Amino acid sequence: MKIERHNSPNFSSRKGMKVTGTVIHYTADGPEWNPVKWLCMPEAGASAHCVIERAGPVHRLVKLRDKAWHAGESEWLHRGVLPENVSRYTIGIEIANCGLLFKSKSGDFYWRQNRRFRPYIGPKPRWGKLTYPGGRIVEGYWEPYTDAAMNSLQELLAKLTQIGYGEAAQNLVGHEEISPERKSDPGPLFPWERFSRKLPKSTKAIIGDA
């Protein structure tokens, strides 16, 4: 597969930790926003190893040998211990998607960028509910993922396996699972059934009509 390469300054050393997992994120922005450009700017203070566009193109922002700043304050059981710095031993993949949308009284949908609401332009939103082990619930309307993006993710994970990151490509986890008190990505509409996943899912998703 073709991967366009960029150079984000937002990375640091893994300090010798082996890469054993992959964290799936959504970008939480609309198609008019450029997450690749933003994550390559120092002021973003964050990055990912790869970003997948809605139409399928894949971008690499940080080399796999380096730690991309993608997981933030998170915890994930890692070989019997629970280190907090999940970014040190994982690959971060961002998928272009608005995530949770906001519905107005008139029935229009918006996505939120910081404190500003922008009109949603995309496929028909679907209702979904995400339930966390601690009882937290996040529900509402979400942007569906495109087949093109999911196909590219499958290809990317296969590529990771080919170049020696097979363990990471099968140990998939959503950002919502390692940061359950503050994150909801990739959300209830992410099609986990399309991917090989060794670890049990810790969040429960329900999709349907509100």
N, C-alpha and C positions, 0 to 999 in steps of 0.2 A: 504494500500500500504506500501511497505517496504521503509524506508528512512534511509540512512546511516548518522550517526551523526558525526560531526567534531566540533572543537572549534577554531573559528577565534578570534584573539585578537582585531580585528578591529570593535569595537562596543562601544556604550555608552548608557546613559539613555534616555528614551523617555520623561522624565520629566513630567510624568502624562498625556501626550496626548493620546487620544483614537486612535486606529488603524482603519482607515476608507477607505483605498485604497490599491491597489497593483500596483506596477510599473514593467512592463515587459522590460527586457533588453536582448541583446545578448552579448556573451562573446568576440566577435571580435577576435577569434583565431581558428586555425585549429585543427584537431583531434589529432595531435601529441603533443599539448600543454595541460597541466593539470591546468585548471582554479581553481579547488578546492584547490589544493596545493598552488597556487599562492595567492589566496584570504585568505588563512590561515596563510600567512606570514606577519609579522609586516610591512615590507618594502613596501607591496602593498598599504597600506594606504586606502584600500577600502575593501568592503565585500558585501555580500548579505545574505538574510535569507536562500535562497535555490538556488542550481544549478542543472539544468537538463541536463544530457548528451544526445548526439545525439541518442544513443541506448536506452534511456529511464530511466536509473537509476537516482534516486533523492538523493541529498545530502543536509543536513541541516547544515549550518555553524554558524548561530547566532540564539539564542532563540527568539521567536516571541515577547516576552515581552520587548526585548531590541531593540535599534535602530541600524540597520546595516548601514554601510556607503556606500550607493549605489546610491543615487540620485544626490549628489553633488550640484552644483549651479542650483537650479530649483525653479519653482513657480507653484502652483496648487491651484485653488480655493477650500477652505476647510471650509465648513459650513459658508459661507458668508464673510469670510476674506481670505486674500492672504498671508499666511506665506511663507517665503522663504525656511525654512528648511523642505523640503518635506519628508526627511528620517525619521523625528520624528513621523509621523503619517501614514506611509505606510510600506507595506511588499515589499521587493525587491526580484525578481525572475530572475535569469540569465539562459538563454538557450544557450547551446553550439552551436555556429554558427559563421562563419567568417564574416557575414554581407556583406558590400560592398566590392567587389573584384576589382582588377586592371588587365586590359587586355593588354598584350604586343602586339607589331606589328605582332608577329608571331602567335597570337591567343591564347597563353597560359595565364592562370589566376594565380594570386598571391594574397595572403592576407598579410596585413601589420602589423608587430609587431614593434611598435615604429618606427624607421627609416629603419628597415630591411624588405625586401620583401621575403616571403617564398612561394614556389610552392603550389598551391591549389590542394588538393586531395579530391574529393567528388563528389556528384551528379552534373549533368549538371547545370551550372549557368543559371539563368533567368534574363532577363532585367526587370527593374522596375524603376519607377519615384515616388519620394515623394515630394509633394508640401505643403508648410507650409502656415498658414494664412497670414504671413507677406510678402509672395511672394518668399521666398527662395525655391530653387529646388535642390534636390539631386537625380541624376539618374546614372544608370550604371547597371552592372551585380552583382547579389547577390546570395549567397548560399541559396537554398531552405531549409525549415525546414523539419525535418523527421516526419513521422507519429508517430513513437515511442515517440519522445519528446513531440509532441502535445497531445498524449493520456495521457502521464504522467502529463502534465500540467493540463489537465482536471480533472484527479484524484486528483491532489494536491489541486486544487481549491475546489473540493467537500469535501476534507478532512478538509480544512480550515473552511468551512461552518459548518461541523459537530462539530468542537471544539470551536465554538463561534466567528469565524471571517467571518461571512456571508456577512456583509456589505463590508468588504475589498475585499472579493472574487468576488463581483459583480461590484465594482467600479474599473475597470481595466483601466490603462492608459499606453501608451508607453513612454519610456524615451524621445523620440523625441518630444512629446507633451508638456512636462514640462520643457524641455531645448531646445527649437526650434532653438536657434542660434548656438548650438555646438554639438547636438546629432542627430543620424539617426537610433537609434535602438528602436524597433525591425525591422524597415524597411518595405518596401512595400510588401514583400512576406509573412509577418506574417498573418495567416488566422484568422482574427478577427471574421469572420462569424461563426466560430466554438464555440465561447464563448459568454456567457451572459454578456452583458455590458450595464449598466444603463446610462453611460455618453455618450454624442455625440462625435464622432471622430472629432478632430480638424485638422488633416492632411489628405490629399487626396492621395491615392495610385493608380497608373496605372501600370499594369503588361502586358507584351506581348513581341513581337519581336522588337528589336531596329531598 
